[in-house]
Amino acid sequence: MSVQFGDNTVIYELNESTAADSLYEQLPLTLESEDFSTNEKIFYPPQELDTSDTPLAADGAGTLAYYAPWGDVVMFYGDYDENPSLFQLGQVVSGEELVEQMSGTITIEAVDAE
């Protein structure tokens, strides 16, 4: 999955969870990213993600996760505390250093696995 903003692109590899599939089925998306806390960027997909059979997030910086109570997808650029409502969607594979700079409108698209 690619996340584009300005001339920058961040690539995430989605896991094989139900929640990641729920997000993938909504692509492509164009929406606003937001700063949250001091370690993450977030966006809100139009539809809730199904978290059944989805592991809890625990991989640190570079994690793509879903915070179920608020319905937001989280792109971590710093470490975070584990949370029983935070589900792992995938991990960054390219452009991790760009996530902290992300702002404004983002375009999220499916990309073929290589």
C-alpha positions in Angstrom: 0.0 0.0 0.0 1.4 3.4 -0.9 0.7 6.7 1.0 1.6 9.7 -1.1 1.8 13.3 0.0 3.4 16.1 -2.1 6.3 14.4 -3.9 6.8 11.8 -1.2 5.7 8.2 -1.0 5.7 5.8 1.9 5.2 2.1 1.2 3.6 -0.3 3.7 3.3 -4.1 3.5 0.0 -5.1 4.8 -0.4 -8.3 6.9 -2.9 -11.0 6.1 -5.4 -9.9 8.8 -9.1 -9.2 8.5 -8.5 -5.6 9.4 -5.8 -5.1 6.7 -8.2 -6.7 4.2 -10.9 -4.3 5.3 -8.6 -1.3 4.7 -7.3 -2.7 1.3 -10.9 -3.1 0.0 -11.5 0.7 0.5 -8.5 1.8 -1.6 -7.9 4.1 -3.3 -8.5 6.9 -0.8 -7.7 10.6 -0.7 -8.1 12.2 2.7 -6.5 14.3 5.4 -3.7 13.1 7.6 -3.4 14.5 11.1 -0.7 14.8 13.7 -1.4 13.0 16.9 0.8 12.8 20.0 4.5 13.0 19.3 5.0 9.7 17.5 2.2 9.2 15.0 0.2 10.4 12.0 -3.4 9.3 11.7 -6.2 9.2 9.1 -9.8 8.0 9.2 -10.9 5.5 6.5 -14.6 6.0 5.5 -15.6 2.6 6.9 -14.8 0.8 10.1 -12.3 -2.0 9.9 -13.2 -5.6 11.0 -10.6 -6.5 13.7 -11.6 -10.2 14.1 -8.5 -12.4 13.7 -6.2 -9.3 13.8 -3.1 -9.3 16.0 -2.4 -6.5 18.5 0.2 -4.0 17.4 3.6 -4.4 19.0 6.3 -3.7 16.5 7.3 -0.1 17.3 8.3 2.6 14.9 7.2 1.9 11.3 4.0 0.1 12.4 0.7 0.7 10.6 -2.1 0.1 13.0 -5.8 0.6 13.6 -7.2 2.1 16.8 -10.6 0.6 17.0 -12.3 2.9 19.5 -11.8 6.0 17.3 -11.7 4.3 13.9 -8.4 5.8 12.9 -5.4 4.2 11.1 -2.1 5.1 12.7 1.3 5.5 11.1 3.8 5.3 13.9 7.2 7.1 13.4 8.2 6.6 17.1 7.8 3.9 19.7 4.5 3.5 21.4 2.9 1.6 24.3 0.9 -1.5 23.6 -2.8 -1.1 23.8 -5.6 -3.8 23.7 -7.5 -1.7 21.2 -4.6 -1.1 18.8 -4.4 -3.7 16.0 -1.5 -4.4 13.6 -2.2 -3.8 9.9 1.3 -3.9 8.5 4.8 -2.5 8.5 6.6 0.2 6.5 9.0 -1.1 3.9 10.1 2.1 2.2 10.1 5.8 3.2 9.9 5.3 7.0 11.9 8.6 7.5 9.2 10.5 5.7 6.2 9.7 8.0 7.1 12.3 10.5 7.0 15.0 7.8 3.6 13.9 6.4 0.9 16.6 6.5 -2.3 17.6 4.7 -3.9 15.6 2.0 -2.7 12.1 1.4 -3.5 9.6 -1.3 -3.5 5.9 -0.4 -3.4 3.3 -3.1 -2.9 -0.4 -3.6 0.5 -1.4 -5.0 1.5 -4.8 -6.3 3.8 -6.9 -4.1 7.2 -7.4 -5.6 
